Amino acid sequence: MRVEVNNYLTKYIVANKLLDNLDRVQLPDISLDTESIRVMMINEVTPLNPDDFFYSRSEQADFMTTTLPIFRNAGADVNNIDDIINLGIYITTAVKCPKSGNTVDSDLIKTHALVLEEELKLFPNLGVIMLMGDVAKKAFNMVAKKNTKKNVIPSESTYKIRHNEYYYNGIRVFPSYIMTGKNLQIEKSKVDMISDDVRKMLEIIRS
């Protein structure tokens, strides 16, 4: 089924009166075959500047300056978001607007998790879900607990649990680290860990 993701989620948000300040909301602006998507990668929040988003057509989109090298380090030949989509990988955020401070309020995550839950339903053939950062883990656990009465990912530091295997309705779930932000330019060890997680994800969907 081909879906215009931005239009679909916007209609869902409006119909259910979920989010205020729609002018701050950023959604994946892409049309895709939902049945071709095998992986959903959930980052934390959207950027302050929409031109820096994953789906921006700007050649200097900040989110892609870290995302593309991570994929390349994992062995994927990608140059833009379309190449990533063509691998069967869809990238989104747990919270659909930029954060206003250093942290993201739990109530905001809970509200946006309702949109994330609907977003997950778009993809019937998911084999992997990657949770890129603590906000993504928290939002996904909210979705999972609502539907299964329990969390999928333990509330422990990612480095302690990232090698464990977790599943949600038969889908492999990876706890990983946020894959955007200038901190990655100096945290080389974290880039290596994220790249390793992406490499494992690619092995799963190629097997």
C-alpha positions as CSV (number, residue, x, y, z in Angstrom):
1,M,0.0,0.0,0.0
2,R,1.5,3.4,-1.0
3,V,1.0,6.0,1.6
4,E,1.8,9.7,1.9
5,V,3.1,9.5,5.4
6,N,2.9,13.3,6.2
7,N,-0.7,13.5,5.0
8,Y,-1.8,10.3,6.7
9,L,-0.4,11.2,10.1
10,T,-1.6,14.8,9.9
11,K,-5.1,13.6,9.3
12,Y,-4.8,11.2,12.2
13,I,-3.5,13.9,14.6
14,V,-6.2,16.4,13.6
15,A,-9.1,13.8,13.7
16,N,-8.1,12.7,17.2
17,K,-7.1,16.2,18.4
18,L,-3.8,14.9,19.7
19,L,-1.2,17.7,19.3
20,D,-1.2,21.4,19.8
21,N,0.9,23.8,17.8
22,L,0.7,21.9,14.6
23,D,3.0,24.5,13.0
24,R,5.8,23.0,15.1
25,V,5.1,19.4,14.1
26,Q,7.5,17.8,11.6
27,L,6.5,14.5,10.0
28,P,8.2,12.3,7.4
29,D,7.4,14.0,4.1
30,I,7.6,10.9,1.9
31,S,5.4,8.6,-0.2
32,L,6.3,5.0,0.2
33,D,5.1,1.4,-0.2
34,T,4.5,0.5,3.4
35,E,4.7,-3.2,2.7
36,S,8.3,-2.8,1.6
37,I,9.5,-1.5,5.0
38,R,11.3,-4.0,7.1
39,V,12.9,-1.7,9.7
40,M,11.6,1.3,11.7
41,M,14.3,3.5,13.3
42,I,12.9,5.8,15.9
43,N,15.1,8.8,16.8
44,E,14.2,11.2,19.6
45,V,12.9,14.6,18.4
46,T,12.8,16.7,15.3
47,P,15.3,19.5,14.6
48,L,14.7,23.2,15.3
49,N,15.2,23.9,11.6
50,P,13.0,21.7,9.4
51,D,15.8,21.9,6.7
52,D,17.8,19.7,9.0
53,F,15.3,16.8,9.2
54,F,15.9,13.4,7.7
55,Y,13.4,14.1,4.9
56,S,14.6,17.5,4.1
57,R,15.9,17.9,0.5
58,S,18.6,20.2,1.7
59,E,22.1,18.9,0.9
60,Q,23.3,20.2,4.3
61,A,20.5,18.6,6.4
62,D,22.2,18.3,9.9
63,F,20.4,15.0,10.8
64,M,21.9,13.3,7.7
65,T,25.4,14.5,8.4
66,T,25.6,11.9,11.1
67,T,23.1,9.3,9.9
68,L,24.7,8.7,6.5
69,P,28.2,8.0,7.9
70,I,26.7,5.6,10.5
71,F,25.1,3.6,7.7
72,R,28.3,3.6,5.6
73,N,30.3,2.4,8.6
74,A,27.8,-0.4,8.8
75,G,28.5,-1.4,5.2
76,A,25.5,0.3,3.5
77,D,26.0,2.2,0.3
78,V,23.8,5.2,0.9
79,N,23.9,8.8,-0.2
80,N,20.5,10.2,0.8
81,I,17.2,9.3,2.6
82,D,15.9,7.7,-0.6
83,D,18.7,5.1,-0.6
84,I,17.9,4.3,3.0
85,I,14.2,3.9,2.2
86,N,15.1,1.6,-0.7
87,L,16.8,-0.7,1.7
88,G,13.5,-1.1,3.5
89,I,14.4,1.2,6.3
90,Y,12.0,4.0,7.6
91,I,13.3,6.6,10.0
92,T,11.1,8.7,12.2
93,T,11.1,10.4,15.6
94,A,9.4,9.6,18.9
95,V,8.4,13.2,19.4
96,K,7.2,15.1,16.3
97,C,8.4,18.5,17.3
98,P,11.7,20.0,18.5
99,K,12.5,20.0,22.2
100,S,12.5,23.4,24.0
101,G,15.2,22.6,26.6
102,N,17.8,19.9,27.3
103,T,15.2,17.3,28.2
104,V,11.8,16.1,26.9
105,D,8.9,16.2,29.2
106,S,7.3,12.8,29.9
107,D,3.8,14.1,29.3
108,L,4.9,15.3,25.8
109,I,6.4,11.9,25.1
110,K,3.2,10.2,26.2
111,T,1.1,12.4,23.9
112,H,3.3,11.8,20.9
113,A,3.5,8.1,21.6
114,L,-0.1,7.9,20.4
115,V,1.1,9.1,17.0
116,L,4.0,6.7,17.0
117,E,1.6,3.9,17.8
118,E,-0.4,4.7,14.7
119,E,2.8,5.1,12.6
120,L,3.8,1.6,13.6
121,K,0.6,0.2,12.3
122,L,1.5,1.4,8.8
123,F,4.1,-1.3,8.4
124,P,2.9,-4.9,8.4
125,N,6.2,-6.5,7.5
126,L,8.5,-5.1,10.2
127,G,11.3,-7.3,11.3
128,V,13.3,-4.8,13.3
129,I,12.6,-1.7,15.4
130,M,15.6,0.4,16.4
131,L,15.2,2.7,19.4
132,M,17.7,5.5,18.9
133,G,18.1,7.1,22.3
134,D,16.3,7.3,25.7
135,V,13.3,9.3,24.5
136,A,12.7,6.7,21.8
137,K,12.9,3.8,24.3
138,K,10.5,5.6,26.7
139,A,8.0,6.3,23.9
140,F,8.1,2.8,22.6
141,N,7.7,1.2,26.0
142,M,4.6,3.3,26.4
143,V,3.2,1.9,23.2
144,A,4.2,-1.7,24.2
145,K,2.8,-1.4,27.7
146,K,-0.5,-0.1,26.4
147,N,-0.8,-3.1,24.1
148,T,0.9,-5.9,26.0
149,K,0.8,-4.7,29.6
150,K,4.6,-4.7,29.9
151,N,7.6,-2.9,28.8
152,V,9.9,-4.3,26.1
153,I,13.1,-2.6,27.1
154,P,14.3,-2.5,30.7
155,S,15.0,0.8,32.4
156,E,18.7,0.4,32.4
157,S,21.7,2.1,30.7
158,T,21.8,1.3,27.0
159,Y,25.4,0.0,27.3
160,K,24.3,-2.6,29.8
161,I,21.5,-4.0,27.6
162,R,22.4,-3.3,24.0
163,H,23.7,-6.8,23.4
164,N,20.5,-8.5,24.7
165,E,17.7,-9.6,22.4
166,Y,14.3,-8.1,22.9
167,Y,11.1,-8.7,20.9
168,Y,7.7,-7.0,20.5
169,N,5.0,-9.1,18.8
170,G,7.8,-11.1,17.1
171,I,9.7,-8.0,16.0
172,R,13.3,-7.7,17.1
173,V,13.9,-4.5,19.1
174,F,17.3,-2.9,19.4
175,P,18.0,-0.4,22.2
176,S,20.7,2.0,20.8
177,Y,21.8,5.6,20.9
178,I,20.5,8.8,19.4
179,M,22.1,9.0,15.9
180,T,21.9,12.8,15.5
181,G,23.6,15.8,17.1
182,K,27.0,17.4,17.2
183,N,28.1,15.3,20.2
184,L,28.6,12.4,17.8
185,Q,31.4,14.3,16.2
186,I,33.5,13.8,19.3
187,E,32.0,10.6,20.8
188,K,33.6,8.2,18.3
189,S,33.0,5.2,20.6
190,K,29.2,5.9,20.5
191,V,29.3,6.2,16.7
192,D,31.0,2.8,16.6
193,M,28.3,1.2,18.8
194,I,25.5,2.7,16.7
195,S,27.2,1.5,13.5
196,D,27.5,-2.0,15.0
197,D,23.8,-2.0,15.9
198,V,22.9,-0.9,12.3
199,R,25.2,-3.6,10.9
200,K,23.4,-6.3,13.0
201,M,20.0,-4.9,11.8
202,L,21.2,-5.1,8.2
203,E,22.2,-8.7,8.7
204,I,18.8,-9.6,10.0
205,I,16.8,-8.1,7.1
206,R,19.2,-9.5,4.5
207,S,19.1,-13.0,5.9
